[in-house]
Amino acid sequence: MTSVPQYPPPAAEPGAVSRLLAGILGVFAAALVVAGTFLPAATTQVTVEGRLESAFSITSWTRLVDVAPAAEQELFAISHVARYGIPLSVTAAVLLAGAVLAFTRARAAARITLIAGGAGVVAAVWTMSMDVSASLSYEQRTSAVVAHYTTGTGFWLLLGGGVVAALVLALAAFGGARWPREQVFAYAAPGYAPPGYASPPQPSAEPPEQGFVAPEPEAPEDRDAPAGPTPPFPPQDVQPAPGVEPPDRHRDDAEM
């Protein structure tokens, strides 16, 4: 009974390091973004003639008021901040899903999900950063009124998550092209090669030495063949037609 050959899988999977690194960084970026939405992104303190007039902080979901006059409290009660936590959380969830898929065999789905989640997180963090930057431009210092605007812990967590998400996006976009699907080589009949399998090169014959002329192959001898030149046609017994004399006999010779 002949043994059936088995074709071994590739020794190393190309792009495995970038794929695993993108998955780890994707989990880390999603955690930073979700945690940053619940922490203050910007804080405000207004002092009038040395007395604290109002103090509050803003997260991606709500406004946290420490001190505020009655007029501002009524305004804060009927208004809300820009809820950046919704796009930040959704894009972080997509990024986390892509990071989980990166540890499975769904290479193509992991790459697409990581690109979508990473780009979404970067865009959402960029928009949130522009809003915080606009708030910082209200900084005011006079002899009577001092309005001080600063960034909070949540802003720096969001910014760090956006930077890590950009790294994940780069790994998935440029390194994810080398994430092929794992090829499984099954048992096959002798002489069968799977698609893409290259057989090893066959050893070639040694080249002849310089100046060596190979002898021409000799034709086998036929002992039954007659000596001498071979006639163009095989000999045949030709019989004369009726009433026709052979060329070597004359009528006079026949009558004698």
C-alpha positions as CSV (number, residue, x, y, z in Angstrom):
1,M,0.0,0.0,0.0
2,T,1.5,3.3,-1.1
3,S,1.6,6.2,1.3
4,V,-0.2,9.4,0.4
5,P,2.0,12.5,0.4
6,Q,1.0,15.4,2.5
7,Y,2.0,19.0,1.6
8,P,3.2,21.0,4.6
9,P,1.8,24.5,5.4
10,P,4.0,27.5,5.0
11,A,6.7,27.9,7.6
12,A,5.7,31.4,8.7
13,E,2.7,33.5,8.0
14,P,3.5,36.8,6.4
15,G,2.1,39.9,8.3
16,A,1.4,38.0,11.5
17,V,3.4,40.5,13.7
18,S,1.6,43.5,12.3
19,R,-1.8,41.8,12.6
20,L,-1.3,40.9,16.3
21,L,0.2,44.3,17.1
22,A,-2.8,46.0,15.5
23,G,-5.1,43.8,17.6
24,I,-3.4,44.7,20.8
25,L,-3.2,48.4,20.1
26,G,-6.9,48.3,19.0
27,V,-8.0,47.0,22.4
28,F,-5.8,49.6,24.2
29,A,-7.1,52.5,22.0
30,A,-10.8,51.5,22.5
31,A,-10.2,51.4,26.3
32,L,-8.6,54.8,26.4
33,V,-11.4,56.4,24.3
34,V,-14.3,54.9,26.3
35,A,-12.6,55.9,29.6
36,G,-11.9,59.4,28.4
37,T,-15.6,60.1,27.5
38,F,-16.5,59.9,31.2
39,L,-13.8,62.2,32.5
40,P,-13.7,66.0,32.2
41,A,-12.4,67.2,28.9
42,A,-12.4,70.9,29.8
43,T,-12.8,72.9,33.0
44,T,-13.9,76.5,33.4
45,Q,-13.4,78.9,36.4
46,V,-14.7,82.5,36.4
47,T,-13.5,84.8,39.2
48,V,-15.0,88.3,39.7
49,E,-12.9,90.6,41.9
50,G,-11.2,87.7,43.5
51,R,-14.4,85.9,44.3
52,L,-15.2,82.6,42.6
53,E,-18.3,83.2,40.5
54,S,-18.7,79.9,38.7
55,A,-16.8,76.7,38.2
56,F,-17.8,73.7,36.1
57,S,-16.4,71.0,33.9
58,I,-17.6,69.4,30.6
59,T,-17.3,65.7,29.7
60,S,-18.4,64.0,26.4
61,W,-21.8,63.3,28.0
62,T,-22.7,66.0,30.4
63,R,-21.8,69.1,32.4
64,L,-20.5,68.9,36.0
65,V,-21.3,72.1,37.9
66,D,-19.4,72.9,41.0
67,V,-20.3,76.6,41.6
68,A,-22.7,78.7,39.5
69,P,-25.0,81.7,40.0
70,A,-28.8,81.2,39.9
71,A,-29.1,82.5,36.4
72,E,-26.5,80.1,35.1
73,Q,-28.0,77.2,37.0
74,E,-31.4,77.7,35.3
75,L,-29.6,77.9,31.9
76,F,-27.7,74.7,32.6
77,A,-30.8,72.9,33.6
78,I,-32.5,73.4,30.2
79,S,-29.4,72.9,28.0
80,H,-26.9,70.2,27.4
81,V,-23.4,69.9,26.0
82,A,-22.4,68.4,22.7
83,R,-22.6,64.7,23.3
84,Y,-19.4,63.5,21.7
85,G,-19.6,60.4,23.7
86,I,-22.0,58.8,21.2
87,P,-19.7,58.8,18.1
88,L,-16.7,58.2,20.3
89,S,-18.3,55.1,21.9
90,V,-19.6,53.7,18.6
91,T,-16.3,54.0,16.8
92,A,-14.5,52.6,19.8
93,A,-16.8,49.6,19.7
94,V,-16.1,49.0,16.0
95,L,-12.3,49.3,16.7
96,L,-12.6,46.8,19.5
97,A,-14.5,44.3,17.2
98,G,-11.8,44.6,14.6
99,A,-9.2,44.0,17.3
100,V,-11.0,40.8,18.4
101,L,-11.2,39.6,14.8
102,A,-7.5,40.1,14.3
103,F,-6.9,37.2,16.7
104,T,-9.0,34.9,14.6
105,R,-8.7,33.6,11.0
106,A,-11.0,36.3,9.6
107,R,-8.1,38.2,8.1
108,A,-10.1,40.3,5.6
109,A,-12.9,41.1,8.0
110,A,-10.4,42.2,10.7
111,R,-8.6,44.5,8.3
112,I,-11.7,46.2,7.1
113,T,-13.1,46.6,10.6
114,L,-9.9,48.0,12.0
115,I,-9.6,50.5,9.2
116,A,-13.2,51.7,9.7
117,G,-12.9,51.8,13.5
118,G,-9.5,53.5,13.5
119,A,-10.6,56.1,11.0
120,G,-13.8,56.8,13.0
121,V,-12.0,57.2,16.3
122,V,-9.4,59.5,14.8
123,A,-12.2,61.7,13.2
124,A,-14.3,61.8,16.5
125,V,-11.3,62.7,18.6
126,W,-10.2,65.4,16.2
127,T,-13.7,66.9,16.3
128,M,-13.7,66.8,20.1
129,S,-10.3,68.4,20.2
130,M,-11.5,71.3,18.0
131,D,-14.3,72.0,20.4
132,V,-12.0,72.0,23.4
133,S,-9.6,74.2,21.5
134,A,-12.4,76.7,20.9
135,S,-13.2,76.8,24.6
136,L,-9.7,77.6,25.5
137,S,-9.8,80.7,23.2
138,Y,-12.3,82.3,25.7
139,E,-9.4,82.8,28.2
140,Q,-9.9,86.3,29.7
141,R,-7.9,88.2,32.3
142,T,-8.8,91.7,33.4
143,S,-8.4,93.7,36.6
144,A,-11.9,92.6,37.7
145,V,-12.8,89.4,35.8
146,V,-10.6,86.3,35.2
147,A,-12.0,83.5,33.1
148,H,-9.7,80.5,33.1
149,Y,-10.2,77.5,30.8
150,T,-8.1,74.4,31.0
151,T,-8.1,70.9,29.6
152,G,-9.0,68.0,31.8
153,T,-7.9,64.4,32.2
154,G,-10.5,63.1,29.7
155,F,-9.1,65.2,26.9
156,W,-5.7,63.7,27.3
157,L,-7.1,60.2,27.4
158,L,-9.1,60.9,24.3
159,L,-6.0,62.3,22.6
160,G,-3.9,59.3,23.5
161,G,-6.6,57.0,22.2
162,G,-6.7,58.9,19.0
163,V,-3.0,58.6,18.5
164,V,-3.0,54.8,19.2
165,A,-6.0,54.5,16.8
166,A,-4.0,56.2,14.1
167,L,-1.2,53.6,14.6
168,V,-3.8,50.8,14.3
169,L,-5.2,52.4,11.1
170,A,-1.7,52.6,9.6
171,L,-0.9,48.9,10.5
172,A,-4.3,47.7,9.1
173,A,-4.1,49.8,5.9
174,F,-0.4,49.2,5.0
175,G,0.5,46.0,6.9
176,G,-2.9,44.3,6.6
177,A,-2.4,43.7,2.8
178,R,0.0,40.9,3.8
179,W,-2.6,39.1,6.0
180,P,-3.5,36.2,3.6
181,R,-6.0,33.5,4.6
182,E,-4.4,30.5,6.1
183,Q,-3.8,27.8,3.5
184,V,-4.8,24.3,4.6
185,F,-3.1,21.5,2.6
186,A,-5.1,18.3,2.7
187,Y,-4.2,14.8,1.8
188,A,-4.1,14.3,-2.0
189,A,-3.5,11.5,-4.4
190,P,0.0,10.9,-5.7
191,G,1.0,13.4,-8.3
192,Y,-1.5,16.1,-7.2
193,A,-0.3,19.5,-6.3
194,P,-2.6,22.2,-4.8
195,P,-3.0,25.6,-6.4
196,G,0.0,27.8,-5.7
197,Y,2.3,24.9,-4.8
198,A,5.7,25.1,-6.5
199,S,7.5,21.8,-6.9
200,P,11.2,21.8,-5.9
201,P,13.6,22.3,-8.8
202,Q,14.9,19.1,-10.4
203,P,18.7,18.5,-10.4
204,S,20.1,19.4,-13.8
205,A,22.7,17.3,-15.6
206,E,26.3,18.4,-15.4
207,P,27.4,20.4,-18.4
208,P,29.9,18.6,-20.8
209,E,33.5,19.4,-20.6
210,Q,34.9,22.0,-23.0
211,G,36.1,20.5,-26.2
212,F,34.2,17.2,-25.7
213,V,32.0,16.2,-28.7
214,A,29.3,13.7,-28.0
215,P,29.4,10.7,-30.4
216,E,26.4,10.3,-32.7
217,P,24.2,7.4,-31.9
218,E,24.7,4.5,-34.2
219,A,21.7,3.0,-36.0
220,P,21.1,-0.7,-35.2
221,E,22.3,-3.1,-37.8
222,D,19.8,-5.3,-39.7
223,R,21.4,-8.6,-40.4
224,D,18.7,-9.6,-42.9
225,A,19.1,-6.5,-45.1
226,P,21.0,-7.2,-48.4
227,A,24.5,-5.7,-48.9
228,G,24.9,-2.8,-51.2
229,P,22.7,0.1,-52.0
230,T,19.0,-0.2,-51.3
231,P,16.9,-0.1,-54.5
232,P,14.4,2.7,-54.6
233,F,11.5,0.3,-55.1
234,P,11.3,-3.3,-54.0
235,P,11.7,-5.9,-56.9
236,Q,8.5,-7.1,-58.3
237,D,7.7,-10.0,-60.8
238,V,6.3,-8.2,-63.8
239,Q,4.3,-10.4,-66.2
240,P,3.9,-9.2,-69.9
241,A,0.4,-8.5,-71.1
242,P,-1.1,-11.0,-73.5
243,G,0.2,-10.5,-77.0
244,V,3.2,-8.5,-75.8
245,E,6.6,-10.0,-76.0
246,P,9.2,-9.4,-73.4
247,P,11.9,-6.9,-74.3
248,D,14.7,-9.5,-74.2
249,R,12.9,-11.9,-76.6
250,H,12.1,-11.4,-80.3
251,R,9.5,-13.1,-82.5
252,D,12.2,-14.7,-84.7
253,D,13.7,-16.4,-81.6
254,A,10.3,-17.8,-80.6
255,E,9.8,-19.3,-84.1
256,M,13.2,-21.0,-84.3
